[in-house]
Amino acid sequence: MCLLSLACMRLLAPLSLLLLACAPLPAQIVEAHHARMELLAERDAVASHQRLWLGVHFQLEKGWHIYWINSGDSGQPPALRWQLPFGFHAGEIHWPRPEKLKTSQLADYGYEDEVVLLVPVQTPYDLKHNFVVNIDLDAKWLICRELCIPDRAHLHLALPYSTIPPPDTAHAKLFANARKLLPKVWPSHWQAMATSGKDDFVLTVQADGPFHEAEFFPLEPNQIENAAPQPVRATARGAKITLKKSDLLVKPISELKGLLVLRGGDAYQIVAPVTQQ
């Protein structure tokens, strides 16, 4: 009986190792200063010639925030440095719509409570069976409240190979919610233009109907006063939005780039050519 059991264990051992190799490791959670973060994958495995979506998930203590790609009047955005297997290529961060964080006479653009930064990774053509993909990330960020703390973390993710990678059902809602916050592509039949006056820009948008509420988030720093009000005057087909120029803007610009956020939170990528008055 004992000899039979030992023989069975020897037969089952390679199978157990194979099953372990085919199972993704649980997400690594890092406890940082006033935040928790983890590196997630939208699928539980990796296939050849595929776009794999990764998510850098920040959970922030109440009152603390991190920054958008344009941080506003202070701060700096998170920086991600990837170490990937040969043939893998990481794309740029897909930044969710930020919040305007006002303090006295200044305003920053960033995220409170929770945010997922989505990053696409292109896989190579020739992945092999039993291949395990090791993904490493060195992340740096600035987290602020009344004071700011620079922080960093190293995160690791291991994913097995699969011809048809299954979705990671445990984090499906997190990825879905993150995509809802991504800016939408500017509709082809909408138009945007701006005129440059002495102290302000007037951004004119022509769309499907009047906008009674809208806010512009600049992609480039030092073009507008971030904390200044943005009066909106609805028109028959859109709106005119007045943007106060930044005191740090020292030369004319040819376009305003950023996000136009409408009532309800829908954000659109906008590039408006600027005409000098």
C-alpha positions in Angstrom: 0.0 0.0 0.0 2.8 2.4 0.9 4.7 1.5 -2.3 1.6 2.2 -4.4 1.0 5.5 -2.7 4.7 6.5 -3.3 4.4 5.6 -7.0 1.2 7.6 -7.4 2.9 10.6 -5.8 5.8 10.4 -8.2 3.4 10.3 -11.1 1.3 13.2 -9.8 4.3 15.5 -9.0 5.1 16.5 -12.6 1.4 17.2 -13.2 1.2 19.4 -10.1 4.2 21.4 -11.3 2.6 21.8 -14.7 -0.6 23.1 -13.1 1.4 25.6 -11.0 3.3 26.8 -14.1 -0.1 27.4 -15.9 -1.6 29.4 -13.1 -1.1 33.1 -12.8 0.4 34.4 -9.5 -1.8 36.6 -7.4 -1.3 40.3 -7.8 1.4 41.8 -5.7 0.2 44.5 -3.3 2.7 47.2 -2.2 2.0 49.3 0.9 3.4 52.7 0.3 3.2 56.1 1.9 -0.6 56.8 2.3 -1.3 54.5 -0.6 -1.6 50.9 -1.7 -0.7 49.9 -5.3 -0.7 46.8 -7.4 0.2 45.7 -10.9 -2.7 43.9 -12.7 -3.3 42.2 -16.1 -6.6 42.2 -17.8 -6.1 38.5 -18.8 -4.9 35.6 -16.8 -2.4 34.5 -19.5 -0.5 35.7 -22.5 -0.8 34.8 -26.2 1.4 35.5 -29.2 0.9 38.7 -31.1 -1.6 40.2 -28.7 -2.2 43.5 -27.0 -2.1 42.8 -23.3 -3.5 45.5 -21.1 -1.9 46.1 -17.8 -3.2 48.3 -15.0 -1.2 50.1 -12.3 -3.8 50.4 -9.5 -3.4 53.1 -6.9 -5.6 53.2 -3.8 -5.0 56.5 -1.9 -5.8 57.4 1.7 -8.5 60.0 2.0 -7.2 63.6 1.3 -4.1 62.5 -0.6 -3.7 62.7 -4.3 -1.3 61.9 -7.2 -1.0 63.7 -10.5 -2.2 63.7 -14.1 0.3 64.0 -17.1 0.0 67.8 -16.7 0.2 68.2 -12.9 -1.0 71.9 -13.0 0.6 74.4 -10.7 2.7 71.9 -8.7 3.6 68.2 -8.5 4.7 65.8 -11.1 3.0 62.7 -12.8 3.9 59.1 -12.0 6.8 57.6 -14.0 6.7 54.0 -15.0 9.8 52.0 -16.1 9.2 48.5 -17.5 11.4 45.5 -17.6 9.9 43.1 -20.1 11.0 39.9 -21.9 12.6 40.2 -25.3 10.1 41.1 -28.0 7.6 42.7 -25.6 6.9 46.4 -26.0 5.0 48.7 -23.5 3.1 51.6 -24.9 2.3 55.0 -23.3 0.1 55.4 -20.2 -3.6 55.9 -21.1 -4.4 58.7 -18.6 -8.0 58.8 -17.2 -9.8 62.1 -17.0 -8.4 64.0 -14.0 -10.0 66.1 -11.3 -9.2 69.8 -10.7 -7.7 70.0 -7.2 -7.8 73.7 -6.0 -5.9 75.0 -3.1 -6.1 78.8 -2.4 -4.9 80.5 -5.6 -3.5 77.4 -7.2 -5.0 74.4 -9.0 -3.5 71.0 -9.7 -4.8 68.2 -12.0 -4.8 64.7 -10.5 -6.5 61.8 -8.8 -7.9 61.2 -5.4 -9.2 58.0 -3.7 -8.5 55.5 -6.5 -7.1 55.4 -10.0 -6.0 52.8 -12.6 -3.3 53.8 -15.1 -3.8 51.6 -18.2 -0.8 50.6 -20.3 -0.9 48.4 -23.5 1.9 45.8 -24.0 2.4 44.2 -27.4 3.5 40.6 -27.3 5.8 39.0 -29.9 4.7 36.5 -32.6 6.7 33.5 -31.4 5.8 32.7 -27.8 6.3 29.1 -26.9 4.2 26.7 -24.8 5.1 26.5 -21.1 6.6 30.0 -21.4 6.1 32.2 -18.3 6.1 36.0 -18.9 7.8 37.9 -16.1 6.8 41.6 -16.0 8.6 44.0 -13.7 7.8 47.6 -13.1 9.7 50.3 -11.3 7.2 53.1 -10.5 7.9 56.5 -9.0 5.3 59.1 -8.0 4.6 62.1 -5.9 1.8 61.9 -3.4 0.5 65.1 -1.8 -1.8 66.5 0.8 -0.6 69.6 2.8 2.9 68.3 2.0 4.3 66.1 -0.8 6.1 62.8 -0.4 8.1 61.2 -3.3 7.7 57.5 -3.3 8.6 54.5 -5.4 7.9 50.8 -5.7 9.0 47.7 -7.6 6.2 45.4 -8.7 6.3 42.0 -10.4 3.7 40.0 -12.3 4.1 36.5 -13.8 1.7 35.2 -16.5 1.7 31.8 -18.2 1.3 31.2 -21.9 -2.1 30.3 -23.4 -3.4 30.2 -27.0 -6.7 31.7 -25.8 -6.0 33.8 -22.7 -8.9 33.8 -20.3 -10.1 37.1 -18.8 -9.1 38.0 -15.2 -12.6 37.9 -13.8 -11.5 39.1 -10.4 -10.5 42.5 -11.9 -12.8 42.8 -14.9 -14.9 45.5 -13.2 -11.8 47.5 -12.3 -10.6 47.6 -15.9 -14.1 48.4 -17.2 -14.5 51.3 -14.8 -11.0 52.6 -15.8 -11.9 52.6 -19.5 -15.1 54.6 -18.7 -12.8 57.4 -17.5 -10.6 57.5 -20.6 -11.0 60.5 -22.9 -13.0 59.9 -26.0 -11.8 60.7 -29.5 -13.0 64.0 -30.8 -16.0 63.4 -33.1 -15.1 64.1 -36.7 -18.1 66.4 -37.3 -17.3 68.6 -34.3 -15.1 71.7 -34.7 -12.8 73.5 -32.3 -10.9 76.8 -32.7 -9.5 79.4 -30.4 -8.6 83.1 -30.6 -5.8 84.7 -28.7 -6.5 88.0 -27.0 -4.3 90.1 -24.8 -5.2 88.3 -21.5 -7.2 85.3 -22.5 -8.1 82.7 -25.1 -11.6 82.2 -26.3 -12.2 78.5 -27.2 -15.1 78.0 -29.6 -16.6 74.6 -30.0 -19.2 73.6 -32.6 -21.0 70.3 -31.9 -24.5 68.8 -32.0 -26.1 71.3 -29.6 -25.5 73.9 -26.9 -23.0 73.2 -24.0 -24.1 74.9 -20.8 -21.3 73.3 -18.7 -17.8 72.6 -20.0 -14.3 72.8 -18.6 -10.9 72.7 -20.4 -8.0 70.7 -19.0 -4.7 71.8 -20.7 -2.3 69.1 -21.8 0.6 71.5 -21.9 1.7 73.5 -18.7 1.9 77.2 -18.4 -0.6 78.1 -21.1 -3.6 79.0 -18.9 -4.2 80.0 -15.3 -5.3 76.7 -13.9 -7.2 78.1 -10.9 -9.0 80.8 -12.9 -12.8 80.5 -13.6 -13.7 79.4 -17.2 -16.9 81.2 -18.1 -19.0 79.3 -20.6 -21.4 80.9 -23.0 -23.7 78.4 -24.7 -24.3 78.9 -28.5 -26.8 77.2 -30.8 -24.3 74.4 -31.7 -21.8 74.4 -28.8 -20.2 77.0 -26.6 -17.5 79.7 -26.2 -15.2 79.2 -23.2 -13.0 82.0 -21.9 -9.6 80.8 -20.6 -7.3 83.3 -18.8 -3.7 83.2 -20.0 -0.9 82.1 -17.7 1.5 84.7 -16.5 4.2 82.2 -17.5 3.1 82.2 -21.2 5.8 84.3 -22.9 5.3 83.6 -26.6 2.3 82.9 -28.9 1.1 79.3 -29.3 -0.3 77.7 -32.4 -2.8 75.3 -30.7 -4.5 74.5 -27.5 -4.4 70.8 -26.7 -6.1 69.0 -23.8 -9.4 67.6 -22.6 -12.9 69.1 -22.9 -15.0 67.8 -20.0 -18.7 68.2 -20.4 -21.7 67.8 -18.1 -21.8 64.2 -16.7 -18.0 63.9 -16.9 -17.6 62.8 -20.5 -14.1 63.9 -21.6 -13.0 64.5 -25.2 -9.5 64.9 -26.6 -9.3 68.3 -28.2 -6.8 70.2 -30.4 -7.9 73.7 -31.3 -5.8 75.8 -33.7 -5.2 79.3 -32.2 -5.7 82.5 -34.2 -4.0 85.7 -33.0 -6.3 88.7 -32.8 
